[in-house]
């Protein structure tokens, strides 16, 4: 079994606190986490090039998605 968690004020808190019974001995191994990236950094180079999409899709998404009148 492998659990993940974080340290809060010197106390290790697992993500799933019900996974282990009270008093269970554990071995802890720190994990290096890479730099946190924003959504824009992760997907900024993703381009959808489709000539079939309307040019005002972003501004009028409720019209196209919910068939509401254009604003």
C-alpha positions as CSV (number, residue, x, y, z in Angstrom):
1,X,0.0,0.0,0.0
2,X,1.2,3.5,-0.8
3,X,-0.3,6.7,0.6
4,X,0.4,10.3,-0.2
5,X,-0.1,13.3,2.1
6,X,1.5,16.5,3.3
7,X,3.1,17.9,6.4
8,X,1.1,20.5,8.4
9,X,2.9,22.1,11.4
10,X,5.2,19.2,11.7
11,X,2.5,16.5,11.5
12,X,2.2,14.2,8.5
13,X,-1.4,14.2,7.2
14,X,-2.3,11.5,4.7
15,X,-4.7,12.4,1.8
16,X,-6.9,9.5,2.9
17,X,-7.1,9.6,6.6
18,X,-9.2,6.4,6.8
19,X,-6.7,4.2,5.0
20,X,-4.8,3.1,8.1
21,X,-6.0,2.0,11.5
22,X,-5.0,4.1,14.6
23,X,-1.6,3.1,15.9
24,X,-0.3,1.6,12.6
25,X,3.4,2.0,12.2
26,X,4.5,3.5,8.9
27,X,7.7,4.3,7.0
28,X,7.9,7.7,5.4
29,X,9.9,8.6,2.3
30,X,9.9,12.2,1.1
31,X,9.0,12.7,-2.6
32,X,10.4,15.5,-4.8
33,X,7.6,17.4,-6.5
34,X,8.3,19.2,-9.7
35,X,7.5,22.9,-10.2
36,X,3.8,23.6,-10.1
37,X,2.6,24.8,-13.5
38,X,-0.4,26.9,-14.3
39,X,-3.2,25.8,-16.7
40,X,-1.8,28.3,-19.2
41,X,1.7,26.9,-19.0
42,X,0.5,23.3,-19.4
43,X,-1.9,23.9,-22.3
44,X,-0.9,27.3,-23.7
45,X,0.5,25.7,-26.9
46,X,-2.6,23.7,-27.5
47,X,-4.3,25.1,-30.6
48,X,-7.6,24.0,-32.1
49,X,-7.6,24.8,-35.8
50,X,-11.0,24.0,-37.2
51,X,-12.5,26.1,-39.9
52,X,-15.9,24.7,-39.0
53,X,-16.1,26.5,-35.7
54,X,-17.8,29.9,-35.6
55,X,-15.5,32.8,-35.1
56,X,-17.6,34.2,-32.2
57,X,-17.7,30.9,-30.3
58,X,-16.0,32.2,-27.1
59,X,-18.3,35.3,-26.9
60,X,-21.5,33.5,-27.9
61,X,-20.9,30.1,-26.2
62,X,-24.4,30.1,-24.6
63,X,-26.0,30.6,-28.0
64,X,-24.2,27.6,-29.5
65,X,-24.3,25.4,-26.4
66,X,-27.7,26.2,-25.0
67,X,-29.4,27.6,-28.1
68,X,-30.1,30.9,-26.4
69,X,-30.4,34.2,-28.4
70,X,-27.1,35.9,-29.3
71,X,-26.2,38.8,-27.1
